[in-house]
Amino acid sequence: MTPSVIYQIYPLGAVGAPIRDWTDPHPEKHRLRRLEPWLDHAATLANTLLLGPIFASATHGYDTLDHYRLDPRLGDEGDLEWLFAACRERGLTLILDGVFNHVAKDHPLAEMAARDEQGNPRAFEGHEALLELDHTREDVAQEIVKIMCHWLDRGIGGWRLDAAYRIAPERWGKIAAMVRERHPDAWLEGEVIHGDYPAYCAPGRLDSVTQYELWKAIWSSLKDGNLFELDWNLKRHGEFLDTFIPQTFIGNHDVERIASTLGDSGAALAALILATVGGIPSIYAGDEFAFRGVKAEGFAADDPLRPKLPGTPEEAIVSPAAQTMWEVYQWLAHLRTSRPWLTSARTEMIELENTACTYRTRGEGGELTVTIDLEAPSATVSEGGQDIWHLPALD
């Protein structure tokens, strides 16, 4: 199973669950079902739903306490069954966020934590509440496989592997091999911010990794008026496509909202690039409505990036710009679903200046030509010698 387009939701934030200091002995039940209208919405844009952490955790979901139980802030077992059925009914493959590099210090697996030189449990990137597991231990690998297969048995289609870059590629290879003995079609995607992308996706390892290099090149080249940076990274992106299909994005739960970085027109241009180059594009809920969100400071730095979603997607259309952005995303999603060859297509630059370029994306089944002018700003997509899309006015 290879996704064509992914729609990503961070559920704890999306449903308005309390993130910290939640001590209510009678928490509201069934918050997960608030996502129902957003599942309908996701199915108009994507064939795959990526949910951020849904398992019982201490605060933000990435400090897991129990990998086998739905977070009580989201609901109960009945709500899980509802989710699985709702995704099936809408033709959405469900991918869950697997936090297997580290656990909350009160997790039963914490006794398997890696140790520093003094023999103390090793914290994940300085976060004392998160303990890194010792992935050189065979029993740790077996526990991860057990958890992954449990939920694959329940009907999910795959996993996003959080902080995959903290675990050696060969260790992922061993874990993936054991998982695929039972679930040969499971989709395994790793969060790799930096490092040797192809090593993680070598034969028998992960299917894909997050393409942070291209993400940075898209927003940075548009913001700085330096499309040479985009050109350089598209060449590198093409090299990745020779061996695996990266998961591409311009927004997720960890990065500043693209409309905050670039404004509405710039965000639409970024979405256009995402839709017209090879890879598996991922849409972060709210970007299609020009949501804003800037990283804060401290432990709650990511909260502005993970807001409560309106009750329905229609309620997210709060301005003409939000309406136009939604129309942009609808068209670009249709482009991807109607031209599946784009997933593995290669892109070459035809004309290039600092603030203007024309590139051609070609695959087995078609070809698109894209022209961008940052000064105007303007953009055109052509196919078979005919213009099929123009960037609308947003700012």
N, C-alpha and C positions, 0 to 999 in steps of 0.2 A: 504494500500500500504506500504510494507516494502522494502526498497532498498536492493539490494544485494551487489553492489559496487557503491560508490559515487565518482564522479570526481569533484573537486573543482577548481573554477577559481575566482580570484579577478579581476573583469572586468576593473575598472578604471586603474589599473596598467597594466593589460594585453594588453589593446589597446593603451597604451601610452598617455592617457589623462593627461592634466595638473592637478596636485593635489592641489597646493596652489597658491594663488595670480593670479588666472586665471580671467583676466578682459577683455579678447578679446570680443568686442561686436559682433563679427561674428565668433563664435567658429566653428571648423570643424564639419560637420554633419556626421552621420552614422558610427561613430567609432565602434559601437556595432557589425556591420556586419564584422569587421575584425576577429571576432571569428569563422566565418564559418568553416575554415579548422580545427579548434580546436574542433568544435562540432563533425565533422566526426571522429576525433581522439578519443574524449571522448567516443563515441559510441562503439569503439573497446575494451574499458577497463571496462566500467560501464554501468549501466542501469539508473543512476540518475545523473543529473547535478546540482551541488550546486553553485549558483552564489553569490558572495559577493554583497555588497550594490549596487543597480542600481537606487535608487531614488534620486531626486534632493537633493544635500547637499552642504555644505559650502566648504569642503576640501576633506577629505579622504573617505567619504561615510558614516561614522558612526556618523556624525553630520548632521542628516537629516533636511531638510527644508520643504519638501513636500512629503508625503508618497504615493501620487496618481499620480506622474509625473516622467517620466524617466529623469534622470540627463541629462541636455542639452549637457554635454560633451560626452555623449554616443550616443545621437540621439534624435529621436522624436517618436511620436505614431506609425508611420509606421515601425520604427525599432523594436519597441516592438512586433508588430504583426508578423514581420519577425521572431523574436526570438521564439515566441510561436510556429509558424508553423514549423520552422527548428527543434525544439526539438521533436515535434510530428512525423515528417517525419523520424527521426533517432531512434525513440523508446526510447527517453530520457525523463524521468520524471523530470520536472523542480522544484527545490526547491529554494526559494528566502531567502535572509538574512533579517530578520525582526528586526530592531533596535527599540525596544519598551520600553526599560528601561529608555532611555534618548533621548533628542532631542537637536538640535542646539538652542542657545538662541534666535534666530529670528524665530523659528518655531511657528505657531499659538498655538500649544499645550503648549508652554512654560508657559502660565498663569496657567497651572495645575501642575507646578513643586512642588516638596516637599520643605519644609522649614526647615531651621536649627533652633536652639534655639533662635536666634536673629530675626527670621522671614525672613531671606534672602533665596533666591532660592538656593537649594543644588546642588553643582557641582558634577559631576560623577567622583569619584576617583581623585579629585584634578584638573580636567580639567575644567577651568572656562568657556570655550566655550560650555560645555555640561551640560545641566540641567536635573537632574533626575526627572522623573514624580512621582507624589504621587499615588502609586498603592493601597492605601487604599480607594481611591475615586472610587465610582461606575462609574462615567462618564469617568474616565480614562480607566477602563476595557472595557466600551462600545465602546470607540474610537478605542482601540486596536482590538477588535473583528470586528468592522466595516472595518478597513483597511485589516485585514487578510482575511475576507470573500470577500471583493472587488476583490482581486487578485486570490483567489480560484475560484471565479465566472468566472474569465477570463481564467482559465484553468491550473494554476499551481497545483502541486501535494502536496505542503506542505511548511513548514517554518523551517529555522534555526533561533532560538530565541537568539539573541545576548545578552550577559551578563545576561542570565536567572538566574544565581546564585544571582543576586541582588534583585530578586523578590521572595517573599515567595512561597513555593511549593503549598500551598492551594490557593493562588491567581491564579497561573497558572491553577489549577484545575477548577476554576470558568470560566476562560477565555476559556480553552479548551472545557469545556462542552457547552458553547454558540456557539463556532465555529463548533463543531461536530453536533449540531442540524441541521446545513445547509450542512455541509461537513463531513459526518461520516468517510470517508476514508482518510481525510487529515493527512499527516505525520507531526508531531510536534516534533522537536528535539531541545533541549536546550543546550546552551553553559554553562556548569557547570565546572569551573576550580577546585573548591574545594567545599566540603560540602557533604551533605547526598544525594548521587546519587539516591538510591531507593525511597527517599521521593518525588523527582521530578517526578518519573516514577510510582508512586502508581496508582492503577486502576482509570481511568478517568482523569488522568493528562497527562503528556507528554509521548510520545512513546519511546524516547531515550534521552541520554545526551552524551556529549563528554567525552571520557574515558581518561582524562589527567593522571590519576594514572598509567595506563598501558603504555601510551606514555613515561612517565618519566622512568619507569622501563625498557623499551626496550632499549632506547638510553644509559641510565646510566649503565645498566648491561653490555652492549657490550663495552662501553668506558672504564669502570673500571675493566673489567674482573671479574665480580662478578655475575654469573648467579643465585646465591641464591636469589638475589633481584628479578630477573625475576620469579623465582619459587614462591616466596611469593605473588607476585602480580597476577600471574596466578590463584592461589588459590582464591584470593579475587575476581578476574574477574569472576571465576566460580560461586561465590555467587551472583554476580550481574546478571549473566545469568539465575539464578533461577527465577528472577522476571521481567527482561526486557532485551532487546538486546542493548548493548552500541554501540555508534558510535566510532570505533577505528581508529587510525591514527598514522603516524610517522612524519607528516608535515602538516602545515596549514599556513595561512596568518599571524599568530602571533608568530610563533616560528622559531628558527634558522633552516635553511635547514639541513636535516639529513646527507647529504653528507659533509657538512661543519663540522658537529659534529664528524662524524665517518669515513670519507673517503669513497671511492667507495665500497670496499668490505664490510665494516661495514654497509653502507647504504643498500646494497643488502641483508645482513643478517637481518637487521631490517625489510625490506620489506617481507622477507620470514616468519618471525615470525608473522607479521601483517596478512599475507595471510593464515596462518595455525592454527589460533586460532579463537574461536567464536567471533561474533560481526559483525558489518557492516563496513567494511574497507573503508576508504576515501583516495583518492590519490590527493595530491595537485599538480596542474599543474606545471611541470618542474622537480619534483622529479624523474619521470621516465626517465629523461635525465641527472640525476646527477647534477642538478643546484646547485650552491653555493649561500649562502646568510647568513650573520651574522647580528644580531641586532646592530643598531648604538645607538646613544645617543640622548636624547631630543625629541622634538615633531615629528621629522622625523625618529625616531628609527626603524620603521617598513618598511620604504621605500626599503631597500635592500632585503626584503623578498617578495616584491610585484613588480617585474620588468615587463617591457614590454616584451611580448612573441614574439618570432620570427614570421614572417609572416605565416609560415607553421610549423607543427611539424617536418617535414623533415629537416628544417633549424636548428632545435635544436640539431641535431646529429653532433656535432662539433669535436668529438674525438672518438677513439676506445672505451673508457670507456663509453661515452654517448650511443654508439651503443649497447654495451653489456648490459648496464643498461636497455635500452629500451627492449631488448630481455627478460631480467629477468622479467620485469613488464608484458610483453605480456603473458609469461607462467603463472605467478602467477594470472593474471586476468582470464585466461582460467581455471585455477584450481578452482577459486571461482564460476565462472558461470557454470561450468560443474558439480560441487558438491555443490548444494544449501544447503545440510545438514550442511555444515560448519558454516552457520550463527548462529545456536544455539548449536554448538558442545561444548563439555567440554574437557579440556586438563589436563593431569596428567603427572608429571615428573616420568620417569623410572630410569634414571641414572643422577647423578648431581655432578659436581665438579665446582670449581671456573670458569674455562675457557672451560668447555666441558659439554654437557648435551645431553640427549635423552628424548624426550617427545612424548606422544601419544595423538592425538586429535581424539575423537570418537563422532559420532552423529548418529541419526536415518537415516541410509543409507550408512554409510561408516566409514572408519578409516584410519588415516595417522600416520606414525611414522617419526619424524624429529630428525636428529642427527646433532649437531653443535659442531665444534671445533674452538675456537677463536685463538688458537696458529697458526694453519695452514695458513690462515683460510680456513675452509671447512664446507660444509653442504650437507646433503643428505635427500631427501624425499622418503619414501618408502610406498607402498600400496600393500596389499595382498602378502607380502613377496618379492616384486620386487622393485628395485630402479627406481623411475620415474623422478628424477631430481637431479642434482649436481650443487653446486655453481660454476659458471665460474670464471676464473681469471679476476680481474678488476684492482687491484693496481699494 
